[in-house]
Amino acid sequence: MKKKTMSNTDYTLTGNTTSLSAWQFLREELKPKGRWLTPFNVISLPIMLAGLILIVIRFWKGIGSITNLTQEVPWGLWIGFDVVTGVAFAGGAYVITFMVYILNMKQYHSIVRVTVLNGFLAYVFYAGALLLDLGRPWNVINPIIGNSFGTSSVLFLVAWHFLLYMIAELIEFSPAVAEWLGARRARKILSGMTLGAVIFGITLSTLHQSGLGALFLMAKDKIHPLWYSEFIPIMFFVSSIFAGLSMVIFEGSVSHRVFSDQISEKKHIAHNKILHGLSKVCAVALFAYFTLNVLVFVHEKRWGLLNSPMGYWYLTEMIGFVLLPMVLFFVSYRKQNILLIRIASLVTMIGIIINRLNVTVIGFKWDAAQHYYPSWMEITVTLAVIFTEIWIFRWIITRMPVLRDSPAWAKEQS
């Protein structure tokens, strides 16, 4: 049988569901909910279609057919932005779950599901984007199995962390799927696994955030000295805290406008207080990150590198996209200015993109005779990946109890 309540289009499937009713449920859920002809759809659909065609060409004719990558520069935009930058933005999941489940800061509990969903989708899509960047994508299993038992490799560590963390996030989010399907027993079991998955996921995430930075320790002679140091792993980890929370602030602000009908009045009222609290954490994390950078800069005596084009660019990053948002977050917290918090989060996100690209692309082989520039096709595929992730995020939000309250029976179980 199938039961539908008109208020939130919530379907419940009983244990005696026939294949026909399950098919009807799925068919109903796959139907579009809302208008098709929107500015976002008009912009994103052609890009997603073009990206799909380019991905087919990439696997058909090889990676060189649509990219400007070479043997000298094998890592480009797809690694620098899709993976390294994207994983930093997904850091909000481990930070929020740590605050809620470990520090018992229950005031942030209402954003746990949407944050974990965002993190899970980011990891899935950016792990998928990694396949695009491998010349021989069928060898992606090599880091997982140790690639001839190279278990001391940083890539082996990161690969396993990626795989296990995606599983942990799936378990964390799975109660929402069980509530959507009306699977009461499964929901009870999965909810009991949440705390263990959270602790396991936080451990994995803190390690692989720094692990991505550790990958570049082997490229000392290739990365510009202003962005290279033996503390890159720590820098990547600390920056993932304010990068992830800035994404939470930005995504939460957008969601509260786009999906306002999914959110209860109580959560609407609590939203500003949540942003206010997150701004304080971002300010502290930015201060720690800025201080670490200054200490490394002074210790390495890099003063002579500042009077150069790369030195000016480094100052732009540190002053305009680290120091400035740090001050904005402090001021917005003191004045409880929500608009300023959102501006600070956007500036911080731009700064993270710049920093990660400086390490992986711009400052990588900066003195080479020929510099790498991504082709328009690489940019199109990157945009297609992002838009596809947003489409799936929107599909889940409008159907599952992510932003809206859980059904009454699920609350009774809790």
Secondary structure by P-SEA (a helix, b strand, c coil): cbbbbcccbbbbbcccccaaaaaaaaaaaaccccccccaaaaacaaaaaaaaaaaaaaaacccccccccccccccccccccccaaaaaaaaaaaaaaaacccccccccccaaaaaaaaaaaaaaaaaaaaaaaccccccccccccccccccccaaaaaaaaaaaaaaaaaaaaaaaaaaaacaaaaaaaaaaaaaaaaaaaaaaaaaaaaaaaaccccccccccccccccaaaaaaaaaaaaaaaaaaaaaaaaaaaaacccccaaaaaaaaaaaaaaaaaaaaaaaaaaaaaaaaaaaaccccccccaaaaaaaaaaacccaaaaaaaaaaaaaccaaaaaaaaaaaaaaaaaaaaaaccccccccccbbbbbcaaaaaaaaaaaaaaaaaaaaaaacccccccccaaaaaac
